[in-house]
Amino acid sequence: MKLPIYMDNHATTPVDPRVLEAMLPYFTQTFGNAASRTHAFGREAAAAVERARRQIARLINADPKEIVFTSGATESDNLAIKGVAWMYRQECKPGNHIVTQPTEHKAVLDSCERLEKEGFEVTYVPVGTDGLVNPDELRSALSERTILVSVMAANNEIGVLQPIREIGELCREHSVLFHSDAVQAVGKVPIDVQAMNIDLMSITAHKIYGPKGVGALYVRHKKPEVRLAPLIDGGGHELGMRSGTLNVPGIVGLGKACELSMQEMAEESRRLSALRDCLKHGILSRLEGVHLNGSMERRLPQNLNLSFDGVEGEALMTCLDGVAVSSGAACRSMASESSYVLRALGTGEDRAQSSIRFGLGRFNTQEEVDYVIDRVVEAVKGLREFPEFALLHPEQQ
């Protein structure tokens, strides 16, 4: 076993060597611009891009023509939410109301906040103490002016799996478009955009052992046909929805990562859920005052989010030198405030401040899990013996 141990796979994942191998030729050998169809270099690059579309589409049961490449999940979320809203306004269609929930990723929440400043209305349906949104409460939030519902498939902090199929049926029943940020779910649990009635879905490569800086947005073409106002103009790439020279090596990596996920998802999920349960049991059986955050029944197989009474999360992470974990989403890891996700569950400030997110991944082992259990137990016991130290922020130590 080598140190440090990485257990922050919700923030990002290492590139799988098989993904890297697929990407390498497109940096130095097949380096053409995929839009340059007049010569072999460009045509080979374009062929690689279309192959990646097929690989992604197979994973989520979509048509390859419905895959739009982006720079990652943040852009995909922005394009989906703002693109729908701006298209409705541009075409003078009735409706200016969006429904979402308060535990979404900041890319969704900040996009909605921006639209509110532009005159759109946004309703934030609360979640329960288990982190799940109630479809009946979501139904009550819909109105004749509702144009879009955005609910993430799996939460990036507490790993809960939202009732996406039920929400999709509800949106279809009311002729409302349904977007899901499925960044944490795709490749980890089965996602079928047809069966789930998803109209727009955000994907990124670096959460499924692909490269950073590349992602995709699924955009339904039929029943209904979804039309988006672009965020970026210039060249008309990706059917006019996302202009810009395509990142061919990154797209190849995303496609290969999706192909591997499709092949290995079932077995990987079983292995990671077993490791996660071992980690949970090992910590809870040796420590009192530990709380599980979020539903255990509807949860990603690799996620564990725990709060430790009397221990400040930042202090605990400092004591776990050599073990990479986090106290929440990567986008807010430099912030000093507690998790807005946990606060939305009704979790008290002390418990929210004491949370740690464990994100297991493809390359973690049983030996590493056993080591982390020992380190966490040792660190928590040590901090509880010195409460004045446990409540200090790292910069104060």
C-alpha positions as CSV (number, residue, x, y, z in Angstrom):
1,M,0.0,0.0,0.0
2,K,1.3,3.5,-0.9
3,L,0.6,6.8,0.7
4,P,-1.2,9.1,0.3
5,I,-4.5,7.3,-0.1
6,Y,-7.1,9.0,-2.4
7,M,-10.7,8.9,-1.2
8,D,-12.0,12.0,-2.8
9,N,-13.4,10.5,-6.0
10,H,-16.5,12.7,-6.0
11,A,-14.2,15.7,-6.6
12,T,-12.3,14.1,-9.5
13,T,-10.9,10.7,-10.5
14,P,-7.6,9.7,-11.9
15,V,-7.5,9.0,-15.6
16,D,-7.8,5.3,-16.2
17,P,-4.6,4.1,-18.1
18,R,-6.9,2.6,-20.7
19,V,-8.5,6.0,-21.3
20,L,-5.1,7.6,-21.5
21,E,-4.0,5.0,-24.1
22,A,-7.0,5.8,-26.3
23,M,-6.3,9.5,-26.1
24,L,-2.6,9.7,-26.8
25,P,-2.6,9.3,-30.6
26,Y,-4.9,12.3,-30.9
27,F,-2.3,14.6,-29.5
28,T,0.6,13.9,-31.9
29,Q,-0.5,11.6,-34.7
30,T,-4.2,12.1,-35.5
31,F,-4.1,15.8,-34.4
32,G,-6.5,17.2,-37.0
33,N,-9.3,19.7,-36.4
34,A,-12.6,17.7,-36.5
35,A,-14.2,20.5,-38.5
36,S,-11.6,20.3,-41.3
37,R,-13.3,17.6,-43.4
38,T,-11.3,18.4,-46.6
39,H,-8.3,16.2,-45.7
40,A,-7.6,13.0,-44.0
41,F,-6.3,14.5,-40.7
42,G,-9.6,16.3,-40.1
43,R,-11.7,13.4,-41.3
44,E,-9.9,11.0,-38.9
45,A,-10.5,13.4,-36.0
46,A,-14.1,13.8,-36.9
47,A,-14.5,10.0,-37.1
48,A,-13.1,9.7,-33.6
49,V,-15.5,12.4,-32.3
50,E,-18.5,10.5,-33.8
51,R,-17.3,7.2,-32.3
52,A,-17.2,8.9,-28.9
53,R,-20.8,10.2,-29.4
54,R,-21.9,6.6,-30.0
55,Q,-20.1,5.4,-26.9
56,I,-21.7,8.0,-24.7
57,A,-25.1,7.5,-26.3
58,R,-25.0,3.7,-25.6
59,L,-24.3,4.2,-22.0
60,I,-27.4,6.4,-21.5
61,N,-29.7,4.9,-24.2
62,A,-29.7,8.0,-26.4
63,D,-29.2,8.8,-30.1
64,P,-25.6,9.9,-30.8
65,K,-27.0,13.0,-32.5
66,E,-28.4,14.0,-29.2
67,I,-24.9,14.4,-27.6
68,V,-23.5,17.9,-27.5
69,F,-19.8,18.2,-26.4
70,T,-18.9,20.9,-23.9
71,S,-16.0,21.8,-21.6
72,G,-17.6,20.0,-18.7
73,A,-20.5,19.8,-16.3
74,T,-20.6,23.4,-15.3
75,E,-21.0,24.5,-19.0
76,S,-23.5,21.7,-19.6
77,D,-25.6,22.8,-16.7
78,N,-25.4,26.5,-17.8
79,L,-26.3,25.6,-21.4
80,A,-29.3,23.4,-20.3
81,I,-30.8,25.9,-17.9
82,K,-30.0,29.2,-19.5
83,G,-30.4,27.8,-23.0
84,V,-34.0,26.7,-22.3
85,A,-34.9,30.0,-20.6
86,W,-33.4,32.2,-23.2
87,M,-35.0,30.2,-26.0
88,Y,-38.4,30.6,-24.5
89,R,-37.9,34.3,-24.1
90,Q,-36.4,34.6,-27.6
91,E,-39.3,32.9,-29.2
92,C,-41.8,34.7,-27.0
93,K,-43.2,31.5,-25.7
94,P,-45.4,31.7,-22.5
95,G,-43.7,30.7,-19.3
96,N,-40.8,32.0,-17.2
97,H,-40.8,29.6,-14.2
98,I,-38.1,27.1,-13.3
99,V,-38.3,24.5,-10.5
100,T,-35.2,23.0,-8.8
101,Q,-34.1,22.0,-5.3
102,P,-31.7,23.6,-2.8
103,T,-29.1,20.8,-2.7
104,E,-28.2,21.1,-6.4
105,H,-24.6,21.8,-7.5
106,K,-23.6,25.4,-7.6
107,A,-23.6,25.4,-11.4
108,V,-27.3,24.8,-11.3
109,L,-28.1,27.1,-8.3
110,D,-26.0,30.0,-9.7
111,S,-27.5,29.6,-13.1
112,C,-31.0,29.9,-11.6
113,E,-29.9,32.9,-9.5
114,R,-28.6,34.6,-12.7
115,L,-32.0,34.0,-14.4
116,E,-33.9,35.3,-11.4
117,K,-32.0,38.6,-11.9
118,E,-33.2,38.6,-15.5
119,G,-36.8,38.3,-14.5
120,F,-37.4,34.6,-14.4
121,E,-39.0,33.0,-11.4
122,V,-37.4,30.0,-9.6
123,T,-39.0,27.7,-7.0
124,Y,-36.7,25.7,-4.7
125,V,-38.6,22.6,-3.5
126,P,-37.2,21.5,-0.1
127,V,-35.7,18.1,0.5
128,G,-36.3,15.9,3.5
129,T,-33.9,15.0,6.3
130,D,-32.8,12.1,4.0
131,G,-31.8,14.5,1.3
132,L,-34.5,13.4,-1.1
133,V,-37.1,15.6,-2.9
134,N,-40.7,14.5,-2.6
135,P,-42.3,14.2,-6.1
136,D,-45.6,15.3,-4.6
137,E,-44.1,18.5,-3.3
138,L,-42.5,19.0,-6.7
139,R,-45.8,18.5,-8.4
140,S,-47.4,21.2,-6.2
141,A,-44.7,23.6,-7.3
142,L,-45.5,23.3,-11.0
143,S,-47.7,25.9,-12.7
144,E,-48.9,26.8,-16.2
145,R,-45.8,29.1,-16.4
146,T,-43.3,26.3,-15.6
147,I,-40.9,25.7,-18.4
148,L,-38.1,23.6,-16.8
149,V,-37.5,21.3,-13.8
150,S,-33.8,20.6,-12.9
151,V,-33.1,17.9,-10.3
152,M,-29.7,16.2,-10.0
153,A,-29.6,12.4,-10.3
154,A,-27.1,11.9,-7.5
155,N,-25.9,14.5,-4.9
156,N,-22.2,15.3,-5.0
157,E,-21.8,15.6,-1.3
158,I,-24.1,13.0,0.4
159,G,-24.5,10.7,-2.6
160,V,-28.3,10.3,-2.4
161,L,-30.1,9.2,-5.6
162,Q,-33.1,11.3,-6.4
163,P,-36.4,9.7,-7.7
164,I,-35.5,10.7,-11.3
165,R,-37.9,8.2,-13.0
166,E,-40.9,9.6,-11.0
167,I,-39.8,13.2,-11.6
168,G,-39.4,12.5,-15.3
169,E,-42.9,11.0,-15.5
170,L,-44.3,14.0,-13.7
171,C,-42.6,16.4,-16.1
172,R,-43.8,14.5,-19.1
173,E,-47.4,14.5,-17.7
174,H,-47.3,18.3,-17.4
175,S,-45.4,19.0,-20.7
176,V,-42.5,20.5,-18.8
177,L,-38.9,20.0,-19.8
178,F,-36.7,17.9,-17.4
179,H,-33.0,18.5,-16.9
180,S,-30.8,16.4,-14.6
181,D,-27.2,17.1,-13.6
182,A,-26.2,13.4,-13.7
183,V,-22.5,14.0,-13.3
184,Q,-22.1,11.8,-10.2
185,A,-24.5,9.2,-11.4
186,V,-23.5,8.4,-15.0
187,G,-21.2,5.5,-15.2
188,K,-21.9,4.6,-11.5
189,V,-25.5,3.6,-11.6
190,P,-27.8,2.8,-14.6
191,I,-29.2,5.9,-16.3
192,D,-31.7,5.5,-19.2
193,V,-32.8,8.9,-20.6
194,Q,-35.7,7.2,-22.4
195,A,-37.1,5.2,-19.5
196,M,-36.6,8.2,-17.2
197,N,-38.1,10.8,-19.5
198,I,-35.0,13.0,-19.2
199,D,-34.9,15.8,-21.8
200,L,-31.5,17.3,-20.9
201,M,-28.7,15.7,-19.0
202,S,-25.2,16.9,-17.9
203,I,-22.2,14.6,-18.1
204,T,-18.5,15.2,-17.4
205,A,-15.4,13.0,-18.1
206,H,-13.3,13.5,-15.0
207,K,-15.8,11.9,-12.6
208,I,-15.6,8.6,-14.5
209,Y,-11.9,8.2,-14.9
210,G,-11.6,10.4,-18.0
211,P,-9.8,13.8,-18.5
212,K,-10.7,17.1,-17.0
213,G,-12.0,19.9,-19.3
214,V,-14.5,17.9,-21.4
215,G,-18.1,17.0,-20.9
216,A,-21.4,16.6,-22.8
217,L,-25.0,17.6,-22.7
218,Y,-27.7,15.2,-23.8
219,V,-30.4,17.2,-25.6
220,R,-33.5,15.3,-26.6
221,H,-34.4,15.6,-30.3
222,K,-37.8,14.0,-30.5
223,K,-41.0,13.9,-28.3
224,P,-40.3,16.6,-27.4
225,E,-37.6,18.3,-29.6
226,V,-35.6,20.5,-27.2
227,R,-34.3,23.7,-28.6
228,L,-31.6,25.8,-26.8
229,A,-30.3,29.3,-27.2
230,P,-26.5,29.0,-27.3
231,L,-24.1,30.4,-24.6
232,I,-21.2,30.6,-27.1
233,D,-21.4,31.9,-30.7
234,G,-18.9,31.5,-33.5
235,G,-18.7,28.8,-36.1
236,G,-21.9,26.9,-35.5
237,H,-20.3,23.8,-34.1
238,E,-22.4,21.1,-32.4
239,L,-25.5,21.9,-34.3
240,G,-25.1,25.6,-33.4
241,M,-25.5,24.8,-29.7
242,R,-21.9,25.0,-28.7
243,S,-19.4,26.8,-31.0
244,G,-15.7,26.2,-30.6
245,T,-13.0,23.8,-31.9
246,L,-13.6,20.4,-30.5
247,N,-11.3,19.0,-27.9
248,V,-10.7,15.7,-29.8
249,P,-8.3,14.0,-27.3
250,G,-10.6,14.9,-24.4
251,I,-13.7,13.7,-26.3
252,V,-12.0,10.4,-27.2
253,G,-11.2,10.0,-23.5
254,L,-14.8,10.7,-22.5
255,G,-16.1,8.2,-25.0
256,K,-13.6,5.5,-23.8
257,A,-14.5,6.2,-20.2
258,C,-18.2,5.7,-20.9
259,E,-17.4,2.5,-22.8
260,L,-15.5,1.1,-19.8
261,S,-18.2,2.2,-17.4
262,M,-20.8,0.4,-19.4
263,Q,-18.7,-2.8,-19.4
264,E,-17.7,-2.7,-15.7
265,M,-20.4,-0.7,-13.9
266,A,-22.2,-3.7,-12.4
267,E,-19.2,-5.4,-10.9
268,E,-17.6,-2.1,-9.9
269,S,-20.7,-1.0,-8.1
270,R,-20.8,-4.3,-6.1
271,R,-17.2,-4.0,-5.1
272,L,-17.4,-0.4,-4.1
273,S,-20.6,-0.8,-2.1
274,A,-18.9,-3.6,-0.2
275,L,-15.9,-1.4,0.5
276,R,-18.1,1.5,1.5
277,D,-20.2,-0.7,3.9
278,C,-16.9,-2.0,5.4
279,L,-15.7,1.6,5.9
280,K,-19.0,2.6,7.5
281,H,-19.2,-0.4,9.8
282,G,-15.5,-0.1,10.8
283,I,-15.9,3.5,11.9
284,L,-19.4,3.3,13.5
285,S,-18.5,0.1,15.4
286,R,-15.6,1.8,17.1
287,L,-16.8,5.3,17.6
288,E,-19.9,6.8,19.3
289,G,-21.4,10.1,18.2
290,V,-21.1,9.4,14.5
291,H,-24.0,10.3,12.2
292,L,-24.7,9.2,8.6
293,N,-25.8,12.1,6.4
294,G,-28.4,11.3,3.7
295,S,-30.4,8.2,2.8
296,M,-28.6,4.9,3.0
297,E,-31.2,3.1,0.9
298,R,-31.0,5.4,-2.1
299,R,-27.3,6.1,-2.3
300,L,-24.4,5.9,-4.7
301,P,-22.4,2.7,-4.0
302,Q,-19.1,4.6,-3.4
303,N,-20.3,7.4,-1.2
304,L,-20.2,7.8,2.6
305,N,-20.8,11.1,4.4
306,L,-20.4,11.2,8.1
307,S,-20.5,13.8,10.9
308,F,-18.5,13.4,14.1
309,D,-19.8,14.9,17.3
310,G,-17.3,17.3,19.0
311,V,-14.9,17.3,16.0
312,E,-14.5,20.1,13.5
313,G,-14.3,18.6,10.0
314,E,-11.4,20.8,8.9
315,A,-9.4,19.8,12.0
316,L,-10.1,16.1,11.3
317,M,-8.9,16.4,7.7
318,T,-5.7,18.0,9.0
319,C,-5.1,15.1,11.3
320,L,-5.7,12.6,8.4
321,D,-2.5,13.6,6.7
322,G,-1.9,11.1,4.0
323,V,-5.6,10.4,3.4
324,A,-7.4,12.6,0.8
325,V,-11.0,13.2,1.8
326,S,-13.1,16.3,1.9
327,S,-15.7,18.2,3.9
328,G,-17.9,18.8,0.9
329,A,-18.0,19.8,-2.7
330,A,-14.8,20.7,-4.4
331,C,-16.3,24.0,-5.6
332,R,-16.6,25.1,-2.0
333,S,-13.7,23.3,-0.4
334,M,-11.8,26.6,0.2
335,A,-14.8,28.2,1.9
336,S,-15.1,28.3,5.6
337,E,-18.8,28.0,5.9
338,S,-20.6,24.7,6.5
339,S,-22.2,22.7,3.7
340,Y,-25.3,24.2,2.3
341,V,-26.4,20.7,1.3
342,L,-26.4,19.5,4.9
343,R,-28.1,22.7,6.1
344,A,-30.8,22.1,3.5
345,L,-31.4,18.7,5.2
346,G,-32.1,20.5,8.5
347,T,-28.7,19.5,9.9
348,G,-27.5,21.7,12.8
349,E,-24.5,24.0,12.2
350,D,-22.3,21.9,14.6
351,R,-23.0,18.7,12.8
352,A,-22.7,20.3,9.4
353,Q,-19.3,21.7,10.4
354,S,-18.1,18.2,11.5
355,S,-18.9,16.3,8.3
356,I,-16.5,14.3,6.1
357,R,-17.2,13.0,2.7
358,F,-15.5,9.7,1.7
359,G,-15.5,9.0,-2.0
360,L,-14.3,5.6,-2.9
361,G,-13.1,4.8,-6.5
362,R,-12.0,2.2,-9.0
363,F,-8.5,2.0,-7.6
364,N,-9.2,1.8,-3.9
365,T,-8.4,-1.5,-2.1
366,Q,-9.6,-3.3,1.0
367,E,-6.1,-2.6,2.6
368,E,-6.6,1.1,2.1
369,V,-10.1,1.0,3.6
370,D,-8.7,-0.8,6.7
371,Y,-6.0,1.8,7.0
372,V,-8.4,4.7,6.7
373,I,-10.7,3.2,9.4
374,D,-7.8,3.0,11.8
375,R,-6.7,6.6,11.0
376,V,-10.2,8.1,11.4
377,V,-10.8,6.3,14.7
378,E,-7.4,7.4,16.1
379,A,-7.8,11.0,14.9
380,V,-11.4,11.4,16.2
381,K,-10.5,10.0,19.6
382,G,-7.5,12.2,19.8
383,L,-9.4,15.4,18.9
384,R,-12.1,14.6,21.4
385,E,-9.6,14.4,24.1
386,F,-8.5,18.0,23.3
387,P,-11.8,19.8,22.4
388,E,-10.1,23.2,22.3
389,F,-7.9,21.9,19.4
390,A,-10.9,20.1,17.6
391,L,-12.7,23.4,17.2
392,L,-9.8,25.3,15.7
393,H,-9.6,25.9,12.0
394,P,-6.4,24.7,10.4
395,E,-5.1,28.3,9.8
396,Q,-5.4,28.8,13.6
397,Q,-3.4,25.8,14.6
